[in-house]
Amino acid sequence: MNILHVVPSFYPATSFGGPIWSTYGLCNALARKRDISLKVLTSDTAGPTRHERLRSESIRAELFPGYTVDFQRKWASTAVAPGFVSELPRLMQWADVVHVTAVYSFSTIPALAACRAWKKPVVWSCRGALQRWEHTRKRPLKMAWERTCATILAGHPHAIHVTSPEEGQAARTQMPNSPIVEIPNGVDIPESLAPRPWQPEGKTRVLFLGRFDPIKGIENLVDAVALSKVPALELSLCGSGDATYTASLAKRIEEKGLSSSVKLAGFVEGAAKARAFANADICVLPSFSENFGMVVVEALSHGVPVIASRGTPWKDLQSRECGLWVQNDPASLARAMDDLAQKNLEAMGQRGRAWMCESFDWNAVAGRMAEVYHNLREDSRFR
């Protein structure tokens, strides 16, 4: 079965955050399946401005084991790559099923239209784009874009892929006539973890890791540090984002008198990311809205307990006894950190890691996605 993935940005464009890792992990796992031949069509974007493009030396064939990635040159904006459109006819003829990722991107509407023209079934991963929060921007434009996509897909074999019940509910609201399939993201689970000290020298080390954006609720986490009763609490904010927003975080930290306990640690990946988890006692994701939250599964796979906000789909942290699921206001986050700091964090981390091994291994996730591909190609229930 020939599967074409169409995505506006792809690994190693890791500055775009969780969707890059989740799509890359899925493709790697799909390529390991003997009955699937996989190709990826994307742009060479590395950031939001026209000059941010992946360096040619960073795109190495060994990064994509068992599949090929076609990086079309970006000419403008985040991922406007005209060559992308010219490649679609050739790849549509090759594909049995097309998996489109992203909603409000240059690649989406041409890909969906090409699928209809060439009568190719579609899996569409919206990656949380259909979810709304109170500060959602450009609502009228997004609604018009969604209506265009819905019109293209009307009566065409397709399924919208969501990663959580919350994202599924939003998809049903925005796309009421589309079939929904819920499959979580997976995670690359380290085979083993080196021994590590917990709360060394009486310090409790808290980690935020992700994109710097208002939807992430980082300001509430900074304010929570000021309210926390935990002695020697340290917060590392690992990530990057808009320069003006990042400067506002730095100003907030200074105004709160937290410069000695809250650090803007910059963007991390690879070995640096692994060290960030190894040096954390608690990971916090205080977002207003998340369709999944890759950092949660990454932290748990590294044995780090997690506090997640109720804007994320992680209420099972509590029933699994590997974290807390709380409101994302500063007082609630502070109480959660105070609570976890008194618990056996190592035991909580071990339970979280066992959960990841049980339910979020990429091979199992890819198997479920492959079943959706087969059903779309063969089963009339999706038509």
C-alpha positions as a Python dict, from the first residue, in 0.01 Angstrom:
ca = {
    (1, 'M'): (0, 0, 0),
    (2, 'N'): (148, 335, -107),
    (3, 'I'): (100, 614, 149),
    (4, 'L'): (177, 978, 71),
    (5, 'H'): (216, 1216, 366),
    (6, 'V'): (161, 1582, 280),
    (7, 'V'): (278, 1820, 553),
    (8, 'P'): (386, 2187, 546),
    (9, 'S'): (699, 2128, 758),
    (10, 'F'): (893, 1820, 856),
    (11, 'Y'): (1188, 1704, 1061),
    (12, 'P'): (1448, 1847, 1122),
    (13, 'A'): (1239, 2166, 1142),
    (14, 'T'): (1202, 2110, 1517),
    (15, 'S'): (1142, 2477, 1602),
    (16, 'F'): (777, 2417, 1508),
    (17, 'G'): (737, 2199, 1817),
    (18, 'G'): (524, 1894, 1889),
    (19, 'P'): (364, 1838, 1545),
    (20, 'I'): (709, 1793, 1391),
    (21, 'W'): (802, 1521, 1640),
    (22, 'S'): (466, 1346, 1620),
    (23, 'T'): (460, 1336, 1237),
    (24, 'Y'): (823, 1226, 1221),
    (25, 'G'): (768, 953, 1479),
    (26, 'L'): (462, 824, 1294),
    (27, 'C'): (642, 817, 958),
    (28, 'N'): (940, 632, 1105),
    (29, 'A'): (709, 369, 1254),
    (30, 'L'): (498, 336, 937),
    (31, 'A'): (812, 285, 730),
    (32, 'R'): (899, -18, 945),
    (33, 'K'): (579, -192, 836),
    (34, 'R'): (639, -435, 552),
    (35, 'D'): (310, -369, 373),
    (36, 'I'): (357, 10, 351),
    (37, 'S'): (562, 214, 106),
    (38, 'L'): (587, 573, 229),
    (39, 'K'): (672, 909, 75),
    (40, 'V'): (657, 1256, 231),
    (41, 'L'): (596, 1582, 43),
    (42, 'T'): (682, 1895, 240),
    (43, 'S'): (863, 2229, 227),
    (44, 'D'): (1211, 2319, 348),
    (45, 'T'): (1077, 2572, 597),
    (46, 'A'): (1260, 2613, 927),
    (47, 'G'): (1065, 2907, 1066),
    (48, 'P'): (798, 3171, 1004),
    (49, 'T'): (997, 3420, 791),
    (50, 'R'): (1084, 3367, 424),
    (51, 'H'): (1457, 3340, 502),
    (52, 'E'): (1424, 3058, 756),
    (53, 'R'): (1490, 2746, 554),
    (54, 'L'): (1650, 2414, 640),
    (55, 'R'): (2019, 2398, 552),
    (56, 'S'): (2092, 2138, 287),
    (57, 'E'): (2352, 1969, 506),
    (58, 'S'): (2091, 1911, 778),
    (59, 'I'): (1871, 1704, 544),
    (60, 'R'): (2042, 1367, 537),
    (61, 'A'): (1894, 1047, 394),
    (62, 'E'): (1973, 850, 711),
    (63, 'L'): (1725, 1067, 901),
    (64, 'F'): (1443, 902, 705),
    (65, 'P'): (1493, 524, 731),
    (66, 'G'): (1288, 334, 474),
    (67, 'Y'): (1112, 630, 311),
    (68, 'T'): (1184, 940, 103),
    (69, 'V'): (1111, 1305, 182),
    (70, 'D'): (1069, 1564, -93),
    (71, 'F'): (1160, 1907, 51),
    (72, 'Q'): (1024, 2173, -183),
    (73, 'R'): (1187, 2517, -166),
    (74, 'K'): (997, 2776, 35),
    (75, 'W'): (955, 3115, -131),
    (76, 'A'): (749, 3314, 119),
    (77, 'S'): (583, 3318, 460),
    (78, 'T'): (602, 3006, 678),
    (79, 'A'): (571, 2735, 411),
    (80, 'V'): (463, 2878, 75),
    (81, 'A'): (641, 2646, -168),
    (82, 'P'): (504, 2666, -526),
    (83, 'G'): (696, 2355, -636),
    (84, 'F'): (487, 2164, -388),
    (85, 'V'): (178, 2206, -611),
    (86, 'S'): (357, 2096, -927),
    (87, 'E'): (466, 1771, -757),
    (88, 'L'): (116, 1672, -647),
    (89, 'P'): (-4, 1516, -981),
    (90, 'R'): (291, 1276, -1001),
    (91, 'L'): (262, 1169, -638),
    (92, 'M'): (-117, 1138, -652),
    (93, 'Q'): (-85, 880, -929),
    (94, 'W'): (154, 680, -710),
    (95, 'A'): (-44, 697, -382),
    (96, 'D'): (-321, 464, -264),
    (97, 'V'): (-405, 681, 40),
    (98, 'V'): (-297, 1039, 121),
    (99, 'H'): (-238, 1160, 476),
    (100, 'V'): (-265, 1540, 499),
    (101, 'T'): (-139, 1718, 811),
    (102, 'A'): (-228, 2075, 919),
    (103, 'V'): (-524, 2300, 842),
    (104, 'Y'): (-438, 2667, 786),
    (105, 'S'): (-130, 2603, 573),
    (106, 'F'): (-40, 2659, 210),
    (107, 'S'): (-23, 2286, 145),
    (108, 'T'): (-366, 2186, 278),
    (109, 'I'): (-623, 2303, 24),
    (110, 'P'): (-418, 2204, -285),
    (111, 'A'): (-357, 1860, -133),
    (112, 'L'): (-723, 1802, -48),
    (113, 'A'): (-832, 1924, -392),
    (114, 'A'): (-579, 1696, -562),
    (115, 'C'): (-705, 1400, -360),
    (116, 'R'): (-1057, 1465, -483),
    (117, 'A'): (-945, 1515, -844),
    (118, 'W'): (-747, 1189, -845),
    (119, 'K'): (-1002, 1005, -628),
    (120, 'K'): (-758, 926, -348),
    (121, 'P'): (-889, 861, 6),
    (122, 'V'): (-767, 1106, 271),
    (123, 'V'): (-665, 1094, 634),
    (124, 'W'): (-654, 1452, 764),
    (125, 'S'): (-463, 1524, 1086),
    (126, 'C'): (-568, 1869, 1205),
    (127, 'R'): (-324, 1878, 1503),
    (128, 'G'): (-554, 2079, 1727),
    (129, 'A'): (-620, 2354, 1474),
    (130, 'L'): (-999, 2307, 1498),
    (131, 'Q'): (-998, 2367, 1873),
    (132, 'R'): (-1081, 2715, 2000),
    (133, 'W'): (-989, 2918, 2308),
    (134, 'E'): (-1087, 3267, 2415),
    (135, 'H'): (-794, 3434, 2239),
    (136, 'T'): (-817, 3241, 1913),
    (137, 'R'): (-710, 3476, 1636),
    (138, 'K'): (-858, 3533, 1288),
    (139, 'R'): (-1179, 3343, 1360),
    (140, 'P'): (-1372, 3458, 1046),
    (141, 'L'): (-1080, 3371, 817),
    (142, 'K'): (-1039, 3029, 981),
    (143, 'M'): (-1411, 2957, 947),
    (144, 'A'): (-1399, 3041, 575),
    (145, 'W'): (-1093, 2818, 531),
    (146, 'E'): (-1267, 2531, 712),
    (147, 'R'): (-1578, 2566, 494),
    (148, 'T'): (-1359, 2545, 184),
    (149, 'C'): (-1197, 2225, 311),
    (150, 'A'): (-1535, 2078, 406),
    (151, 'T'): (-1672, 2153, 58),
    (152, 'I'): (-1377, 1979, -106),
    (153, 'L'): (-1420, 1671, 114),
    (154, 'A'): (-1800, 1647, 90),
    (155, 'G'): (-1890, 1300, -35),
    (156, 'H'): (-1525, 1203, -71),
    (157, 'P'): (-1371, 907, 120),
    (158, 'H'): (-1189, 1060, 415),
    (159, 'A'): (-1144, 1055, 790),
    (160, 'I'): (-1031, 1328, 1027),
    (161, 'H'): (-762, 1201, 1263),
    (162, 'V'): (-772, 1337, 1619),
    (163, 'T'): (-544, 1253, 1909),
    (164, 'S'): (-784, 1296, 2203),
    (165, 'P'): (-1156, 1303, 2285),
    (166, 'E'): (-1136, 1680, 2333),
    (167, 'E'): (-995, 1730, 1986),
    (168, 'G'): (-1260, 1492, 1852),
    (169, 'Q'): (-1537, 1701, 2002),
    (170, 'A'): (-1397, 2016, 1838),
    (171, 'A'): (-1365, 1836, 1503),
    (172, 'R'): (-1727, 1720, 1518),
    (173, 'T'): (-1835, 2079, 1582),
    (174, 'Q'): (-1631, 2230, 1298),
    (175, 'M'): (-1668, 1935, 1053),
    (176, 'P'): (-1999, 1767, 1144),
    (177, 'N'): (-2017, 1559, 826),
    (178, 'S'): (-1672, 1403, 851),
    (179, 'P'): (-1588, 1062, 1002),
    (180, 'I'): (-1357, 1093, 1305),
    (181, 'V'): (-1086, 848, 1408),
    (182, 'E'): (-909, 890, 1743),
    (183, 'I'): (-551, 766, 1761),
    (184, 'P'): (-306, 922, 2009),
    (185, 'N'): (44, 1025, 1922),
    (186, 'G'): (320, 790, 2022),
    (187, 'V'): (657, 854, 2182),
    (188, 'D'): (1010, 726, 2137),
    (189, 'I'): (1070, 560, 2473),
    (190, 'P'): (1433, 543, 2592),
    (191, 'E'): (1540, 183, 2637),
    (192, 'S'): (1685, 262, 2978),
    (193, 'L'): (1734, 561, 3206),
    (194, 'A'): (2053, 642, 3392),
    (195, 'P'): (2029, 665, 3773),
    (196, 'R'): (1946, 1019, 3877),
    (197, 'P'): (1915, 1218, 4200),
    (198, 'W'): (1569, 1343, 4293),
    (199, 'Q'): (1536, 1690, 4447),
    (200, 'P'): (1913, 1720, 4498),
    (201, 'E'): (2027, 1942, 4787),
    (202, 'G'): (1664, 2005, 4875),
    (203, 'K'): (1587, 2169, 4537),
    (204, 'T'): (1271, 2089, 4345),
    (205, 'R'): (1342, 2136, 3974),
    (206, 'V'): (1041, 2219, 3755),
    (207, 'L'): (1054, 2206, 3375),
    (208, 'F'): (844, 2369, 3105),
    (209, 'L'): (943, 2253, 2757),
    (210, 'G'): (765, 2372, 2446),
    (211, 'R'): (684, 2657, 2213),
    (212, 'F'): (670, 3003, 2370),
    (213, 'D'): (319, 3125, 2286),
    (214, 'P'): (34, 3281, 2489),
    (215, 'I'): (-178, 2966, 2445),
    (216, 'K'): (77, 2774, 2655),
    (217, 'G'): (-11, 2965, 2975),
    (218, 'I'): (353, 3025, 3067),
    (219, 'E'): (273, 3348, 3251),
    (220, 'N'): (50, 3155, 3491),
    (221, 'L'): (333, 2912, 3562),
    (222, 'V'): (575, 3197, 3635),
    (223, 'D'): (320, 3354, 3870),
    (224, 'A'): (268, 3014, 4035),
    (225, 'V'): (637, 2999, 4127),
    (226, 'A'): (591, 3322, 4322),
    (227, 'L'): (297, 3165, 4512),
    (228, 'S'): (451, 2823, 4575),
    (229, 'K'): (551, 2722, 4928),
    (230, 'V'): (813, 2476, 4805),
    (231, 'P'): (1157, 2577, 4935),
    (232, 'A'): (1429, 2613, 4671),
    (233, 'L'): (1193, 2577, 4374),
    (234, 'E'): (1365, 2621, 4037),
    (235, 'L'): (1183, 2659, 3705),
    (236, 'S'): (1353, 2612, 3368),
    (237, 'L'): (1163, 2742, 3066),
    (238, 'C'): (1301, 2555, 2764),
    (239, 'G'): (1176, 2667, 2427),
    (240, 'S'): (1160, 2950, 2175),
    (241, 'G'): (901, 3168, 2011),
    (242, 'D'): (819, 3520, 1901),
    (243, 'A'): (1091, 3758, 2021),
    (244, 'T'): (846, 4014, 2159),
    (245, 'Y'): (657, 3751, 2356),
    (246, 'T'): (979, 3598, 2488),
    (247, 'A'): (1093, 3944, 2601),
    (248, 'S'): (762, 3987, 2785),
    (249, 'L'): (827, 3665, 2976),
    (250, 'A'): (1174, 3789, 3074),
    (251, 'K'): (1023, 4115, 3194),
    (252, 'R'): (758, 3932, 3397),
    (253, 'I'): (1022, 3715, 3564),
    (254, 'E'): (1219, 4025, 3661),
    (255, 'E'): (916, 4217, 3786),
    (256, 'K'): (814, 3922, 4006),
    (257, 'G'): (1161, 3912, 4158),
    (258, 'L'): (1216, 3558, 4029),
    (259, 'S'): (1536, 3603, 3832),
    (260, 'S'): (1725, 3366, 4064),
    (261, 'S'): (1466, 3087, 4045),
    (262, 'V'): (1318, 3109, 3693),
    (263, 'K'): (1545, 3075, 3392),
    (264, 'L'): (1481, 3115, 3021),
    (265, 'A'): (1694, 2819, 2912),
    (266, 'G'): (1644, 2845, 2535),
    (267, 'F'): (1547, 2589, 2273),
    (268, 'V'): (1660, 2231, 2335),
    (269, 'E'): (1652, 1914, 2126),
    (270, 'G'): (1832, 1583, 2100),
    (271, 'A'): (2080, 1521, 2381),
    (272, 'A'): (2005, 1861, 2535),
    (273, 'K'): (1637, 1773, 2562),
    (274, 'A'): (1720, 1440, 2725),
    (275, 'R'): (1939, 1625, 2978),
    (276, 'A'): (1654, 1867, 3049),
    (277, 'F'): (1428, 1575, 3146),
    (278, 'A'): (1709, 1408, 3344),
    (279, 'N'): (1755, 1730, 3544),
    (280, 'A'): (1383, 1778, 3618),
    (281, 'D'): (1180, 1655, 3913),
    (282, 'I'): (845, 1773, 3772),
    (283, 'C'): (733, 1876, 3422),
    (284, 'V'): (444, 2124, 3386),
    (285, 'L'): (224, 2189, 3082),
    (286, 'P'): (-9, 2479, 3179),
    (287, 'S'): (-171, 2534, 2836),
    (288, 'F'): (-511, 2690, 2781),
    (289, 'S'): (-571, 2441, 2497),
    (290, 'E'): (-389, 2135, 2361),
    (291, 'N'): (-506, 1861, 2127),
    (292, 'F'): (-241, 1628, 2274),
    (293, 'G'): (73, 1776, 2429),
    (294, 'M'): (379, 1581, 2312),
    (295, 'V'): (586, 1703, 2607),
    (296, 'V'): (362, 1502, 2843),
    (297, 'V'): (445, 1167, 2682),
    (298, 'E'): (809, 1267, 2642),
    (299, 'A'): (842, 1357, 3010),
    (300, 'L'): (665, 1042, 3127),
    (301, 'S'): (876, 824, 2899),
    (302, 'H'): (1179, 975, 3074),
    (303, 'G'): (1027, 893, 3414),
    (304, 'V'): (932, 1252, 3507),
    (305, 'P'): (592, 1315, 3676),
    (306, 'V'): (373, 1573, 3503),
    (307, 'I'): (133, 1848, 3605),
    (308, 'A'): (-99, 1925, 3313),
    (309, 'S'): (-373, 2183, 3290),
    (310, 'R'): (-735, 2100, 3223),
    (311, 'G'): (-691, 2260, 2883),
    (312, 'T'): (-504, 1942, 2793),
    (313, 'P'): (-645, 1587, 2750),
    (314, 'W'): (-443, 1437, 3038),
    (315, 'K'): (-690, 1372, 3321),
    (316, 'D'): (-560, 1012, 3341),
    (317, 'L'): (-241, 1143, 3499),
    (318, 'Q'): (-423, 1128, 3831),
    (319, 'S'): (-581, 784, 3794),
    (320, 'R'): (-242, 652, 3679),
    (321, 'E'): (-79, 819, 3982),
    (322, 'C'): (196, 977, 3778),
    (323, 'G'): (89, 1341, 3795),
    (324, 'L'): (-192, 1591, 3843),
    (325, 'W'): (-456, 1745, 3615),
    (326, 'V'): (-550, 2092, 3742),
    (327, 'Q'): (-681, 2433, 3646),
    (328, 'N'): (-412, 2649, 3492),
    (329, 'D'): (-454, 2955, 3713),
    (330, 'P'): (-146, 3045, 3923),
    (331, 'A'): (-297, 2937, 4257),
    (332, 'S'): (-395, 2591, 4127),
    (333, 'L'): (-55, 2537, 3965),
    (334, 'A'): (122, 2645, 4283),
    (335, 'R'): (-83, 2404, 4495),
    (336, 'A'): (-8, 2123, 4249),
    (337, 'M'): (366, 2186, 4268),
    (338, 'D'): (345, 2203, 4647),
    (339, 'D'): (157, 1872, 4652),
    (340, 'L'): (388, 1682, 4417),
    (341, 'A'): (702, 1810, 4587),
    (342, 'Q'): (599, 1610, 4898),
    (343, 'K'): (538, 1283, 4709),
    (344, 'N'): (763, 999, 4598),
    (345, 'L'): (850, 1146, 4260),
    (346, 'E'): (1065, 852, 4152),
    (347, 'A'): (778, 606, 4203),
    (348, 'M'): (539, 837, 4017),
    (349, 'G'): (786, 861, 3731),
    (350, 'Q'): (818, 484, 3712),
    (351, 'R'): (440, 447, 3686),
    (352, 'G'): (427, 706, 3409),
    (353, 'R'): (702, 536, 3213),
    (354, 'A'): (525, 200, 3242),
    (355, 'W'): (206, 364, 3109),
    (356, 'M'): (393, 499, 2808),
    (357, 'C'): (542, 157, 2730),
    (358, 'E'): (197, 1, 2759),
    (359, 'S'): (-8, 244, 2551),
    (360, 'F'): (203, 492, 2353),
    (361, 'D'): (470, 292, 2174),
    (362, 'W'): (502, 419, 1816),
    (363, 'N'): (482, 74, 1660),
    (364, 'A'): (139, 13, 1814),
    (365, 'V'): (19, 360, 1713),
    (366, 'A'): (139, 307, 1355),
    (367, 'G'): (-45, -24, 1343),
    (368, 'R'): (-370, 150, 1430),
    (369, 'M'): (-308, 418, 1167),
    (370, 'A'): (-230, 155, 903),
    (371, 'E'): (-565, -6, 979),
    (372, 'V'): (-736, 326, 906),
    (373, 'Y'): (-553, 346, 574),
    (374, 'H'): (-670, -5, 483),
    (375, 'N'): (-1029, 76, 581),
    (376, 'L'): (-1031, 393, 375),
    (377, 'R'): (-906, 208, 72),
    (378, 'E'): (-1129, -98, 110),
    (379, 'D'): (-1422, -30, 342),
    (380, 'S'): (-1738, 144, 219),
    (381, 'R'): (-1823, 269, 571),
    (382, 'F'): (-1587, 562, 509),
    (383, 'R'): (-1757, 654, 183),
}
